[in-house]
Structure formats: C-alpha cells, structure tokens
Amino acid sequence: AAVLVAPVDNKHMYLVREYATGMDRYELTFVKGNVDAGEDVLSAADRELQEEIGMGARELEHLRSMTTAPGYLRHSTHVILATGLYPSRLDGDEPEPLETVAWPLDELDDLLEQPEFTDARSVAVALLLQRRLGR
C-alpha cells in the first residue's frame, strides 16, 4: 500500500518537485510514499511529510483510498489530508533533495493546467481538495 498526502494550511498546499524516472523529467506532485511493514497509513503519511517536506501534522484525516488499475493491479493508494503543520524533519531515502512548492489554495485551477502536474493520483487529489474546500 502507498500513501499520498495533501498537506494544507490556511492559504497553501504543499507539493514536491521531484525527478520522475519513467517520464525522464521533473514532476510536481503531492507527498507520497510506501507504508512500511508494521506501520499504519496515518503514521506512514506523517513520516513521509517529515521526510519529504520537513513538516509534521497535528491532524491527519483519511479522505479515501484509490486504485490506479484495479483490473490487473492489486495496489491501493490511501489519500490523507494533513493539517496543523509544524516544522519537523526526518531523513528520507530520496536520491536527491526534493523541492518543496507552496501552492496557493485559491489557484487550484491553475495547478491543474501545469504541464509538470500530470500524475493521475495527484490530479484526483487536487480535484477532491477543490470540492472539499468549495473552491
């Protein structure tokens, strides 16, 4: 299982820009990672936040679970909304430092038009946030 985390404060959501090997380019995406053995999805989400963007969350809410190709893959991604953010850093396993991008919540439509924002899971989460926040 994997987690995809949408860290949000009052005005921004936080994304990462990282190299996507399969596309041979940099992509803008939400914090994401695997759930380690013995770890629940909320703990994994908080750990990934600290590893990728140097923030922990006081509140973590499971929004939904998604599959990408249920006809032939047995894989779920759990979407977590993270709020009450505070500085906290853990060492991660990324091959290079990730760039953190603070994206204004009022500009969700613009994010959906960005050529480097193509991960279908991230697009789905942006639309879920848009609906959730009434924007």
C-alpha positions as a Markdown table, in Angstrom:
| # | Residue | x | y | z |
|---|---|---|---|---|
| 1 | Ala | 0.0 | 0.0 | 0.0 |
| 2 | Ala | 1.0 | 3.6 | -0.5 |
| 3 | Val | 0.0 | 7.0 | 0.8 |
| 4 | Leu | -0.4 | 10.2 | -1.0 |
| 5 | Val | -0.6 | 13.1 | 1.4 |
| 6 | Ala | -2.1 | 16.6 | 0.8 |
| 7 | Pro | -0.5 | 18.9 | 3.4 |
| 8 | Val | -2.6 | 22.1 | 3.7 |
| 9 | Asp | -2.5 | 25.2 | 5.8 |
| 10 | Asn | -4.9 | 28.2 | 5.7 |
| 11 | Lys | -3.6 | 29.5 | 2.4 |
| 12 | His | -1.4 | 26.9 | 0.8 |
| 13 | Met | -1.0 | 23.2 | 0.0 |
| 14 | Tyr | 2.5 | 21.9 | -0.2 |
| 15 | Leu | 3.8 | 19.9 | -3.2 |
| 16 | Val | 7.1 | 18.5 | -4.1 |
| 17 | Arg | 9.0 | 18.8 | -7.4 |
| 18 | Glu | 10.9 | 15.6 | -8.0 |
| 19 | Tyr | 12.5 | 13.7 | -10.8 |
| 20 | Ala | 10.2 | 11.1 | -12.4 |
| 21 | Thr | 12.4 | 8.4 | -13.9 |
| 22 | Gly | 9.5 | 7.0 | -16.0 |
| 23 | Met | 8.9 | 10.3 | -17.7 |
| 24 | Asp | 12.5 | 11.5 | -17.7 |
| 25 | Arg | 11.6 | 14.9 | -16.3 |
| 26 | Tyr | 10.7 | 16.7 | -13.1 |
| 27 | Glu | 7.1 | 16.4 | -11.9 |
| 28 | Leu | 5.1 | 18.4 | -9.4 |
| 29 | Thr | 3.2 | 16.1 | -7.1 |
| 30 | Phe | 1.9 | 15.6 | -3.6 |
| 31 | Val | 4.0 | 14.0 | -0.9 |
| 32 | Lys | 3.9 | 10.2 | -1.4 |
| 33 | Gly | 5.5 | 7.0 | -0.3 |
| 34 | Asn | 5.0 | 3.4 | 0.8 |
| 35 | Val | 3.5 | 2.2 | 4.0 |
| 36 | Asp | 6.3 | 0.2 | 5.8 |
| 37 | Ala | 5.8 | -3.1 | 7.4 |
| 38 | Gly | 4.1 | -2.7 | 10.8 |
| 39 | Glu | 3.1 | 0.9 | 10.0 |
| 40 | Asp | -0.5 | 2.2 | 9.6 |
| 41 | Val | -1.4 | 4.6 | 6.8 |
| 42 | Leu | -1.6 | 7.7 | 9.1 |
| 43 | Ser | 1.8 | 7.0 | 10.6 |
| 44 | Ala | 3.2 | 6.5 | 7.1 |
| 45 | Ala | 1.7 | 9.8 | 6.0 |
| 46 | Asp | 3.2 | 11.7 | 8.9 |
| 47 | Arg | 6.6 | 10.1 | 8.3 |
| 48 | Glu | 6.6 | 10.9 | 4.6 |
| 49 | Leu | 5.7 | 14.5 | 5.3 |
| 50 | Gln | 8.6 | 14.8 | 7.6 |
| 51 | Glu | 11.0 | 13.1 | 5.2 |
| 52 | Glu | 9.9 | 15.0 | 2.0 |
| 53 | Ile | 8.9 | 18.5 | 3.1 |
| 54 | Gly | 10.2 | 18.8 | 6.7 |
| 55 | Met | 6.8 | 19.2 | 8.3 |
| 56 | Gly | 4.7 | 17.1 | 10.7 |
| 57 | Ala | 1.0 | 17.3 | 11.0 |
| 58 | Arg | -1.2 | 17.7 | 14.2 |
| 59 | Glu | -4.2 | 16.3 | 12.3 |
| 60 | Leu | -4.3 | 13.5 | 9.7 |
| 61 | Glu | -7.6 | 12.5 | 8.0 |
| 62 | His | -8.0 | 9.6 | 5.7 |
| 63 | Leu | -10.0 | 11.1 | 2.8 |
| 64 | Arg | -10.3 | 7.9 | 0.6 |
| 65 | Ser | -8.5 | 5.0 | -0.9 |
| 66 | Met | -7.9 | 4.8 | -4.7 |
| 67 | Thr | -6.7 | 2.2 | -7.2 |
| 68 | Thr | -4.9 | 3.0 | -10.4 |
| 69 | Ala | -5.6 | -0.1 | -12.5 |
| 70 | Pro | -7.9 | -2.5 | -10.5 |
| 71 | Gly | -8.4 | -4.7 | -13.5 |
| 72 | Tyr | -4.8 | -6.0 | -13.2 |
| 73 | Leu | -3.0 | -4.4 | -10.3 |
| 74 | Arg | -3.7 | -5.1 | -6.6 |
| 75 | His | -2.5 | -1.8 | -5.3 |
| 76 | Ser | -4.2 | 0.9 | -3.3 |
| 77 | Thr | -3.1 | 4.5 | -2.6 |
| 78 | His | -4.6 | 6.0 | 0.6 |
| 79 | Val | -5.2 | 9.7 | 0.4 |
| 80 | Ile | -4.5 | 11.6 | 3.6 |
| 81 | Leu | -5.3 | 15.3 | 4.4 |
| 82 | Ala | -2.7 | 16.7 | 6.7 |
| 83 | Thr | -3.4 | 19.9 | 8.6 |
| 84 | Gly | -1.9 | 21.7 | 11.7 |
| 85 | Leu | 1.5 | 21.6 | 10.1 |
| 86 | Tyr | 4.7 | 22.3 | 12.1 |
| 87 | Pro | 8.4 | 22.1 | 11.3 |
| 88 | Ser | 9.9 | 18.6 | 11.8 |
| 89 | Arg | 12.4 | 16.8 | 9.6 |
| 90 | Leu | 13.3 | 13.2 | 9.2 |
| 91 | Asp | 16.0 | 11.8 | 6.9 |
| 92 | Gly | 14.4 | 10.3 | 3.8 |
| 93 | Asp | 15.5 | 7.8 | 1.2 |
| 94 | Glu | 15.2 | 10.1 | -1.9 |
| 95 | Pro | 18.2 | 10.1 | -4.2 |
| 96 | Glu | 18.3 | 13.9 | -4.3 |
| 97 | Pro | 16.8 | 16.7 | -2.2 |
| 98 | Leu | 13.2 | 17.4 | -3.1 |
| 99 | Glu | 12.0 | 21.0 | -3.8 |
| 100 | Thr | 9.0 | 22.0 | -1.7 |
| 101 | Val | 6.5 | 24.2 | -3.5 |
| 102 | Ala | 3.8 | 26.1 | -1.6 |
| 103 | Trp | 0.8 | 26.4 | -4.0 |
| 104 | Pro | -2.0 | 28.9 | -3.1 |
| 105 | Leu | -5.3 | 27.1 | -2.4 |
| 106 | Asp | -7.0 | 29.8 | -4.4 |
| 107 | Glu | -5.1 | 28.7 | -7.5 |
| 108 | Leu | -6.1 | 25.1 | -7.8 |
| 109 | Asp | -7.5 | 25.6 | -11.3 |
| 110 | Asp | -4.1 | 26.9 | -12.4 |
| 111 | Leu | -2.3 | 23.9 | -10.8 |
| 112 | Leu | -4.5 | 21.5 | -12.9 |
| 113 | Glu | -3.2 | 23.3 | -16.1 |
| 114 | Gln | 0.5 | 22.9 | -15.2 |
| 115 | Pro | 2.4 | 20.7 | -17.7 |
| 116 | Glu | 4.5 | 19.2 | -14.9 |
| 117 | Phe | 1.4 | 18.2 | -12.8 |
| 118 | Thr | 0.4 | 15.0 | -14.6 |
| 119 | Asp | 0.3 | 12.2 | -12.0 |
| 120 | Ala | -3.3 | 11.0 | -12.2 |
| 121 | Arg | -3.4 | 10.4 | -8.4 |
| 122 | Ser | -2.3 | 14.0 | -7.8 |
| 123 | Val | -4.8 | 15.4 | -10.2 |
| 124 | Ala | -7.6 | 13.3 | -8.5 |
| 125 | Val | -6.5 | 14.6 | -5.1 |
| 126 | Ala | -6.4 | 18.3 | -6.3 |
| 127 | Leu | -10.0 | 17.8 | -7.5 |
| 128 | Leu | -11.0 | 16.2 | -4.2 |
| 129 | Leu | -9.5 | 19.2 | -2.4 |
| 130 | Gln | -11.2 | 21.6 | -4.7 |
| 131 | Arg | -14.6 | 20.0 | -3.9 |
| 132 | Arg | -13.8 | 19.7 | -0.2 |
| 133 | Leu | -12.7 | 23.4 | 0.1 |
| 134 | Gly | -15.5 | 24.7 | -2.1 |
| 135 | Arg | -13.1 | 26.4 | -4.4 |
